[in-house]
């Protein structure tokens, strides 16, 4: 894969900012890949919901072969035009970008989008929008003479010769849910012909399968999905689990990284444990919506912990209850399970367990959510806030800061004790800003030193730290009258924090 130069990436990002709002207003509502405020979990939940509500269990697992590498430039430019991009200057820039060659390989690229390009996923969604439109026009958004009530529409359509089709797409991976094997085969042939004739794309024969999910699972976005007998209206319930092959590969990769811990010095070791923990949490978070997440992850949890213990033992590592470790206090507080940990100064740094994962319900995409309207941003903020209240595993952990501390590139007060105690302060503050009292989402968090003049062994104690929003933190230090910017209650707190800074400074003098 070629990586575009900085100037190319800047131009692509500018184009993305210009084009994306126009495209987002028109894209298919159940296309989830590489779109703002959408993710793989929503695509999985849509699949589960459709199968449950319709009772359909025949699914086409679709994969477009080399989609990003085979996009026809002329058709893509025409599609941009039809979707509202009528500024010829923009279209010419996109065309030149598409035609740019690959260093040491070719001067001109005849097909495909820029490899590694910021704008490539957006352009791929634009190109595949015609496929989405064509499929949904035949069922989900079929125009009928009579305006049916949403609850009875599908029942009436089932009386016709139409072939049911519920599409869920994530970039070039997609599934289509229908009611019978024969209809699935017909849809597969139709889609294959449409891609070939209209978009000059091909389905991947080895990856495009027709599956009865009551008998065999489908593999979609790293998950294995199947229906099994259970108590429900249809008599069947979903069973989702991590794709075994993918999960096993991830675990082996983590095992290799864990074994390298024995070769590091103290500061590098703490950072690498932080990095490893972030990867372990990432796997858990991705598979959290799977109904069998605990069963599957626990298969590997103990062996990974033992690998970590063997790597840390030469460094003084010991089995330690998770809830007394200094790192990840929000994640570890409910677990007395023994995990391998080392002592670093006054801190106990543990390698977390892959088994510390709790199943979490994922809700379907709220179609109101979009970054381009005030209502959409508000709805997204409220959902994100609710999600982070349920799972705050490493909201206070910054790997960038951890890396800088390990390399000695921060001020002395920003050390590993500060990094770990941010979590305790955040937990004590119940995830709310000490200035405005509003909840804090991860990217908004900054931790204020109430008295920055204390000795190094006292400055990062929890009682000297306060959780704030970035904007509220700036108001403490700006030195200006901010009464007009905030309410009276928040203003009093800002003044109080400022007075503490001045008083402490005077006492030191």
C-alpha positions as CSV (number, residue, x, y, z in Angstrom):
1,X,0.0,0.0,0.0
2,X,1.3,3.5,-0.9
3,X,0.9,6.3,1.7
4,X,0.0,9.7,0.3
5,X,2.3,12.6,1.1
6,X,1.2,15.1,3.7
7,X,0.1,17.7,1.1
8,X,-2.0,15.1,-0.6
9,X,-3.6,14.1,2.6
10,X,-4.4,17.7,3.4
11,X,-6.1,18.2,0.1
12,X,-8.0,14.9,0.4
13,X,-9.2,15.9,3.9
14,X,-10.4,19.3,2.5
15,X,-12.3,17.6,-0.3
16,X,-13.8,15.1,2.2
17,X,-15.0,18.0,4.4
18,X,-16.6,19.6,1.3
19,X,-18.2,16.5,-0.2
20,X,-19.2,14.4,2.8
21,X,-22.2,16.5,4.1
22,X,-23.8,16.4,0.7
23,X,-23.3,12.6,0.3
24,X,-24.4,11.8,3.9
25,X,-27.8,13.3,3.3
26,X,-28.4,10.8,0.4
27,X,-26.6,7.6,1.5
28,X,-28.6,4.4,2.2
29,X,-29.7,4.3,5.9
30,X,-28.3,0.8,6.5
31,X,-24.9,1.4,5.0
32,X,-22.5,1.6,8.0
33,X,-18.9,1.4,6.8
34,X,-16.6,4.5,7.1
35,X,-19.4,6.9,7.8
36,X,-19.6,9.3,10.7
37,X,-21.5,8.2,13.8
38,X,-21.8,4.6,12.5
39,X,-19.9,1.4,13.3
40,X,-19.8,-2.3,12.8
41,X,-21.8,-2.9,15.9
42,X,-24.8,-1.1,14.4
43,X,-24.5,-3.3,11.2
44,X,-24.5,-6.4,13.4
45,X,-27.5,-5.2,15.4
46,X,-29.4,-4.4,12.2
47,X,-28.8,-8.0,11.0
48,X,-30.0,-9.4,14.3
49,X,-33.1,-7.2,14.3
50,X,-34.1,-8.0,10.7
51,X,-33.8,-11.8,11.2
52,X,-35.8,-11.6,14.5
53,X,-38.6,-9.4,13.3
54,X,-39.1,-11.1,9.9
55,X,-38.3,-14.6,10.8
56,X,-36.2,-14.9,7.6
57,X,-33.1,-17.0,7.9
58,X,-31.6,-17.2,4.4
59,X,-28.7,-14.8,4.1
60,X,-26.3,-14.0,1.2
61,X,-22.9,-13.2,2.5
62,X,-21.4,-10.8,-0.1
63,X,-17.9,-9.6,-0.8
64,X,-16.9,-7.4,-3.8
65,X,-13.6,-8.5,-5.1
66,X,-10.9,-5.8,-5.1
67,X,-13.6,-3.1,-4.7
68,X,-11.3,-0.2,-3.9
69,X,-8.8,-1.2,-6.6
70,X,-11.4,-1.6,-9.4
71,X,-13.6,1.5,-9.2
72,X,-14.3,2.9,-12.6
73,X,-13.2,6.6,-12.6
74,X,-15.7,7.8,-15.2
75,X,-18.6,6.2,-13.5
76,X,-17.5,7.6,-10.1
77,X,-17.3,11.2,-11.5
78,X,-20.7,10.8,-13.0
79,X,-22.1,9.5,-9.8
80,X,-20.7,12.5,-7.9
81,X,-22.4,14.8,-10.4
82,X,-25.7,13.1,-10.0
83,X,-25.5,13.3,-6.2
84,X,-25.0,17.1,-6.4
85,X,-21.3,17.9,-6.8
86,X,-21.7,20.3,-9.8
87,X,-18.6,22.4,-9.2
88,X,-16.3,21.3,-12.1
89,X,-13.2,22.4,-10.3
90,X,-14.0,19.9,-7.5
91,X,-14.6,17.2,-10.0
92,X,-11.4,17.9,-11.8
93,X,-9.4,17.7,-8.6
94,X,-11.0,14.4,-7.7
95,X,-10.3,13.1,-11.2
96,X,-6.6,14.1,-11.0
97,X,-6.4,12.5,-7.6
98,X,-7.8,9.3,-9.0
99,X,-5.4,9.3,-12.0
100,X,-2.3,9.9,-9.9
101,X,0.1,7.1,-10.4
102,X,2.1,5.0,-8.0
103,X,5.8,5.7,-7.4
104,X,8.1,3.2,-9.2
105,X,5.0,1.4,-10.6
106,X,2.9,3.5,-13.0
107,X,2.5,7.1,-14.0
108,X,-1.3,6.9,-14.3
109,X,-3.8,4.9,-12.4
110,X,-6.6,3.8,-14.7
111,X,-9.0,2.3,-12.1
112,X,-9.4,2.3,-8.3
113,X,-9.2,4.9,-5.6
114,X,-6.0,6.3,-3.9
115,X,-4.5,3.5,-1.7
116,X,-4.3,4.7,1.9
117,X,-6.1,7.8,1.0
118,X,-8.3,9.7,3.4
119,X,-11.0,10.2,0.8
120,X,-11.0,6.7,-0.6
121,X,-13.7,5.2,1.7
122,X,-16.0,8.1,1.0
123,X,-15.6,7.7,-2.8
124,X,-16.2,3.9,-2.5
125,X,-19.5,4.6,-0.7
126,X,-20.4,7.1,-3.4
127,X,-19.7,4.4,-6.1
128,X,-21.7,1.7,-4.3
129,X,-24.6,4.0,-3.6
130,X,-26.2,2.9,-6.9
131,X,-26.1,-0.7,-5.8
132,X,-27.8,0.3,-2.5
133,X,-30.5,2.2,-4.4
134,X,-31.2,-0.5,-6.9
135,X,-31.6,-3.2,-4.2
136,X,-33.8,-1.2,-1.8
137,X,-36.0,0.0,-4.6
138,X,-37.0,-3.6,-5.1
139,X,-38.3,-4.1,-1.5
140,X,-37.4,-1.9,1.5
141,X,-38.3,1.3,-0.3
142,X,-40.5,-0.2,-3.0
143,X,-43.0,2.4,-4.3
144,X,-46.6,1.2,-4.2
145,X,-49.8,2.7,-5.4
146,X,-51.4,2.3,-1.9
147,X,-49.8,4.0,1.1
148,X,-49.5,1.0,3.5
149,X,-49.1,1.4,7.3
150,X,-45.4,0.5,8.2
151,X,-46.6,-2.4,10.3
152,X,-48.7,-4.0,7.5
153,X,-46.6,-3.0,4.4
154,X,-44.3,-6.0,4.4
155,X,-47.3,-8.4,5.0
156,X,-49.0,-7.0,1.9
157,X,-45.8,-7.1,-0.2
158,X,-45.4,-10.8,0.7
159,X,-48.6,-11.5,-1.2
160,X,-46.9,-10.4,-4.4
161,X,-44.2,-12.0,-6.5
162,X,-41.6,-9.6,-5.1
163,X,-38.5,-11.2,-3.6
164,X,-37.9,-9.9,0.0
165,X,-34.5,-8.3,0.4
166,X,-33.0,-6.5,3.5
167,X,-29.5,-5.1,2.7
168,X,-26.9,-4.3,5.4
169,X,-23.6,-3.0,3.9
170,X,-20.3,-2.2,5.5
171,X,-18.1,-0.8,2.7
172,X,-17.5,-3.7,0.3
173,X,-18.8,-6.3,2.8
174,X,-22.5,-6.8,2.8
175,X,-25.3,-9.2,3.6
176,X,-28.8,-9.6,2.2
177,X,-31.6,-11.3,4.2
178,X,-34.4,-13.0,2.4
179,X,-37.1,-15.6,2.9
180,X,-36.0,-18.6,0.9
181,X,-33.0,-20.4,-0.7
182,X,-34.4,-19.9,-4.2
183,X,-34.9,-16.1,-3.7
184,X,-31.4,-15.9,-2.2
185,X,-30.0,-17.6,-5.4
186,X,-32.0,-15.3,-7.6
187,X,-30.8,-12.2,-5.7
188,X,-27.2,-13.4,-5.9
189,X,-27.4,-13.8,-9.7
190,X,-29.2,-10.4,-10.1
191,X,-26.6,-8.6,-7.9
192,X,-23.7,-10.3,-9.8
193,X,-25.1,-9.2,-13.1
194,X,-25.8,-5.6,-11.9
195,X,-22.2,-5.2,-10.5
196,X,-20.8,-6.6,-13.7
197,X,-22.9,-4.6,-16.2
198,X,-23.5,-1.3,-14.3
199,X,-20.4,-0.9,-12.1
200,X,-17.8,-3.1,-13.7
201,X,-17.2,-5.0,-10.4
202,X,-17.1,-8.7,-9.6
203,X,-18.3,-10.6,-6.6
204,X,-15.7,-12.8,-4.9
205,X,-16.9,-16.4,-5.6
206,X,-15.1,-17.9,-2.5
207,X,-16.5,-15.2,-0.1
208,X,-20.0,-14.8,-1.5
209,X,-22.1,-17.5,0.1
210,X,-25.8,-18.4,0.7
211,X,-26.4,-19.6,4.2
212,X,-29.3,-20.8,6.3
213,X,-28.5,-19.3,9.6
214,X,-30.7,-21.8,11.5
215,X,-28.2,-24.5,10.4
216,X,-24.9,-22.7,9.9
217,X,-23.4,-19.4,11.0
218,X,-22.4,-16.5,8.7
219,X,-19.2,-14.6,9.2
220,X,-19.7,-10.8,9.1
221,X,-17.4,-8.1,10.3
222,X,-15.4,-10.4,12.5
223,X,-18.5,-11.9,14.1
224,X,-20.1,-15.3,13.7
225,X,-23.9,-15.0,13.7
226,X,-26.4,-17.9,13.9
227,X,-29.9,-18.5,15.0
228,X,-30.6,-21.1,17.7
229,X,-33.9,-22.4,19.3
230,X,-34.9,-20.2,22.2
231,X,-37.8,-18.3,23.9
232,X,-39.0,-15.6,21.5
233,X,-41.9,-14.8,19.3
234,X,-40.3,-16.8,16.4
235,X,-38.9,-19.6,18.6
236,X,-35.4,-18.6,17.6
237,X,-32.8,-16.3,19.2
238,X,-29.5,-14.9,17.9
239,X,-26.2,-16.4,18.9
240,X,-23.2,-14.1,18.1
241,X,-19.6,-14.9,18.9
242,X,-16.2,-13.6,17.8
243,X,-15.0,-15.2,14.5
244,X,-12.7,-17.9,15.9
245,X,-10.0,-17.6,13.3
246,X,-9.8,-13.8,13.7
247,X,-9.9,-13.9,17.5
248,X,-7.2,-16.6,17.6
249,X,-4.9,-14.5,15.3
250,X,-5.4,-11.5,17.6
251,X,-4.6,-13.5,20.7
252,X,-1.4,-14.9,19.1
253,X,-0.3,-11.4,18.2
254,X,-0.9,-10.3,21.8
255,X,1.0,-13.3,23.1
256,X,4.1,-12.3,21.0
257,X,3.9,-8.7,22.3
258,X,3.5,-10.0,25.9
259,X,6.7,-12.0,25.7
260,X,8.7,-8.9,24.8
261,X,8.0,-7.3,28.2
262,X,10.9,-9.2,29.8
263,X,13.4,-7.2,27.7
264,X,12.5,-3.7,28.8
265,X,13.7,-1.2,31.4
266,X,11.3,0.1,34.1
267,X,9.8,3.1,32.3
268,X,9.5,1.3,28.9
269,X,7.9,-1.7,30.7
270,X,5.2,0.5,32.3
271,X,4.4,2.0,28.9
272,X,4.3,-1.3,27.2
273,X,1.9,-2.7,29.8
274,X,-0.3,0.3,29.2
275,X,-0.1,-0.3,25.5
276,X,-0.8,-4.0,25.9
277,X,-3.8,-3.3,28.2
278,X,-5.2,-0.9,25.6
279,X,-5.0,-3.7,23.0
280,X,-6.7,-6.2,25.4
281,X,-9.5,-3.7,26.2
282,X,-9.9,-3.0,22.4
283,X,-10.6,-6.6,21.7
284,X,-13.1,-6.8,24.5
285,X,-14.8,-3.6,23.5
286,X,-15.1,-4.7,19.8
287,X,-16.6,-8.1,20.8
288,X,-18.7,-6.8,23.7
289,X,-22.0,-7.0,21.9
290,X,-21.6,-10.8,21.1
291,X,-23.9,-12.9,23.1
292,X,-21.1,-15.4,23.8
293,X,-18.4,-12.8,24.4
294,X,-17.5,-14.1,27.9
295,X,-17.4,-17.7,26.9
296,X,-15.1,-17.1,23.9
297,X,-12.8,-14.6,25.5
298,X,-12.4,-16.7,28.7
299,X,-11.0,-19.5,26.5
300,X,-7.9,-17.4,26.1
301,X,-7.8,-15.2,29.2
302,X,-5.9,-17.6,31.5
303,X,-3.2,-18.6,29.1
304,X,-2.6,-14.9,28.2
305,X,-2.3,-14.0,31.9
306,X,0.2,-16.8,32.5
307,X,2.3,-15.7,29.5
308,X,2.3,-12.2,31.0
309,X,3.3,-13.6,34.5
310,X,6.2,-15.5,33.0
311,X,7.4,-12.3,31.2
312,X,7.1,-10.2,34.3
313,X,8.5,-12.6,36.8
314,X,12.1,-11.7,36.1
315,X,11.1,-8.1,36.8
316,X,9.6,-8.9,40.2
317,X,6.1,-9.6,38.8
318,X,3.6,-11.2,41.2
319,X,0.1,-12.4,41.1
320,X,-2.0,-9.5,42.5
321,X,-5.8,-8.9,43.0
322,X,-6.9,-6.7,40.1
323,X,-8.8,-4.3,42.4
324,X,-5.6,-3.2,44.2
325,X,-3.7,-2.3,41.0
326,X,-3.0,1.4,40.4
327,X,-3.8,1.2,36.7
328,X,-7.3,1.0,35.1
329,X,-9.1,1.6,38.4
330,X,-12.5,1.9,36.7
331,X,-12.1,-1.5,35.0
332,X,-10.5,-3.4,37.9
333,X,-12.5,-2.1,40.8
334,X,-15.1,-5.0,40.8
335,X,-12.5,-7.8,40.3
336,X,-10.5,-9.6,42.9
337,X,-9.2,-12.0,40.3
338,X,-5.4,-12.4,40.4
339,X,-3.5,-10.8,37.5
340,X,0.3,-10.4,37.0
341,X,1.6,-7.1,38.2
342,X,4.9,-5.2,38.9
343,X,5.9,-2.6,41.4
344,X,7.0,0.7,40.0
345,X,7.9,3.3,42.7
346,X,4.7,3.5,44.7
347,X,2.5,2.1,42.0
348,X,1.2,-1.4,41.3
349,X,0.9,-1.9,37.5
350,X,-1.0,-4.9,36.3
351,X,-1.6,-6.6,33.0
352,X,-5.4,-6.7,32.7
353,X,-7.4,-9.9,31.8
354,X,-9.2,-10.5,28.6
355,X,-11.9,-12.0,30.8
356,X,-12.9,-8.7,32.3
357,X,-15.6,-8.1,29.7
358,X,-19.3,-7.7,30.3
359,X,-21.9,-8.2,27.6
360,X,-23.4,-4.9,26.4
361,X,-26.5,-4.4,24.4
362,X,-26.0,-2.3,21.2
363,X,-28.9,-0.3,19.9
364,X,-29.8,0.3,16.3
365,X,-28.6,3.3,14.5
366,X,-30.6,6.4,15.4
367,X,-31.1,8.0,12.0
368,X,-31.4,11.4,13.5
369,X,-27.7,11.2,14.5
370,X,-25.4,13.2,12.1
371,X,-22.5,15.6,12.6
372,X,-24.2,18.1,10.2
373,X,-27.2,19.2,12.2
374,X,-27.6,20.5,15.8
375,X,-30.2,17.8,16.5
376,X,-28.0,15.1,15.1
377,X,-25.0,16.2,17.2
378,X,-27.1,16.4,20.3
379,X,-28.5,12.9,19.8
380,X,-25.0,11.5,19.2
381,X,-23.7,13.2,22.3
382,X,-26.5,11.7,24.5
383,X,-25.9,8.2,23.1
384,X,-22.2,8.4,23.5
385,X,-22.5,9.7,27.0
386,X,-24.8,6.8,27.9
387,X,-22.4,4.3,26.4
388,X,-19.4,5.6,28.2
389,X,-21.3,5.6,31.5
390,X,-21.7,1.9,31.0
391,X,-18.1,1.2,29.9
392,X,-15.3,3.5,31.1
393,X,-12.4,0.9,30.9
394,X,-9.6,3.2,29.9
395,X,-11.2,6.6,29.4
396,X,-8.4,8.3,31.4
397,X,-5.6,6.4,29.8
398,X,-3.6,8.2,27.1
399,X,-1.0,6.1,25.3
400,X,0.5,9.2,23.8
401,X,1.2,10.6,27.2
402,X,2.4,7.1,28.4
403,X,4.9,7.0,25.5
404,X,6.2,10.5,26.2
405,X,6.6,9.7,30.0
406,X,8.5,6.5,29.1
407,X,10.9,8.6,26.9
408,X,11.4,11.3,29.6
409,X,9.8,14.0,27.3
410,X,7.3,15.4,29.8
411,X,7.5,17.9,32.7
412,X,8.4,16.0,35.9
413,X,4.8,16.4,37.3
414,X,3.4,14.5,34.3
415,X,4.6,11.1,35.3
416,X,3.1,7.6,35.6
417,X,1.6,8.4,39.0
418,X,-0.3,11.3,37.4
419,X,-1.5,9.0,34.5
420,X,-2.8,6.3,36.9
421,X,-4.4,8.7,39.4
422,X,-6.4,10.5,36.8
423,X,-8.6,7.4,36.8
424,X,-9.1,7.5,40.5
425,X,-9.9,11.2,40.4
426,X,-12.3,10.7,37.5
427,X,-14.1,7.9,39.4
428,X,-14.3,10.0,42.5
429,X,-15.8,12.9,40.5
430,X,-18.4,10.5,39.1
431,X,-17.3,11.3,35.6
432,X,-18.4,14.9,35.9
433,X,-16.5,18.2,35.4
434,X,-15.6,19.9,38.7
435,X,-16.4,23.3,37.1
436,X,-19.7,23.0,35.2
437,X,-20.9,19.7,36.7
438,X,-21.7,18.2,33.3
439,X,-20.6,14.6,32.3
440,X,-17.3,14.2,30.6
441,X,-16.8,12.2,27.4
442,X,-13.3,10.7,27.0
443,X,-11.8,13.1,24.5
444,X,-13.1,16.1,26.5
445,X,-11.2,15.1,29.7
446,X,-8.4,17.2,31.2
447,X,-7.1,16.7,34.8
448,X,-6.3,19.9,36.7
449,X,-3.6,20.2,39.4
450,X,-5.3,22.1,42.2
451,X,-1.9,23.1,43.6
452,X,0.9,22.7,41.0
453,X,3.6,23.8,43.4
454,X,3.5,20.8,45.7
455,X,6.6,18.5,45.9
456,X,6.8,15.8,43.3
457,X,5.8,13.0,45.8
458,X,2.5,14.9,46.7
459,X,1.5,16.8,43.5
460,X,-0.2,13.8,41.8
461,X,-2.1,12.5,44.8
462,X,-5.8,12.0,44.0
463,X,-6.9,14.8,46.4
464,X,-4.8,17.3,44.3
465,X,-6.4,16.3,41.0
466,X,-9.7,17.6,39.6
467,X,-11.5,16.3,36.4
468,X,-12.5,19.0,34.0
469,X,-13.6,19.5,30.4
470,X,-10.9,21.0,28.2
471,X,-12.8,24.2,27.8
472,X,-13.4,24.5,31.5
473,X,-9.8,23.9,32.3
474,X,-8.8,26.7,30.0
475,X,-11.1,29.1,31.8
476,X,-9.3,28.4,35.1
477,X,-5.9,29.4,33.7
478,X,-6.9,32.2,31.3
479,X,-6.9,34.9,33.9
480,X,-9.8,36.8,32.4
481,X,-13.3,37.6,33.6
482,X,-15.5,34.7,32.3
483,X,-18.8,35.5,34.1
484,X,-20.5,36.2,30.7
485,X,-19.3,32.8,29.4
486,X,-20.5,30.6,32.2
487,X,-23.3,30.5,34.8
488,X,-22.8,32.0,38.3
489,X,-22.3,28.6,39.9
490,X,-19.5,27.6,37.5
491,X,-18.0,31.1,37.8
492,X,-17.7,30.7,41.6
493,X,-15.9,27.4,41.2
494,X,-13.5,28.9,38.6
495,X,-12.7,31.8,41.0
496,X,-12.2,29.3,43.9
497,X,-9.7,27.2,41.8
498,X,-7.9,30.4,40.8
499,X,-7.7,31.6,44.4
500,X,-6.2,28.2,45.4
501,X,-3.5,28.6,42.7
502,X,-2.6,32.1,44.0
503,X,-2.7,31.2,47.7
504,X,-0.6,28.1,47.2
505,X,1.9,30.1,45.1
506,X,2.1,32.7,47.9
507,X,2.7,30.1,50.5
508,X,5.6,28.6,48.6
509,X,7.2,32.1,48.2
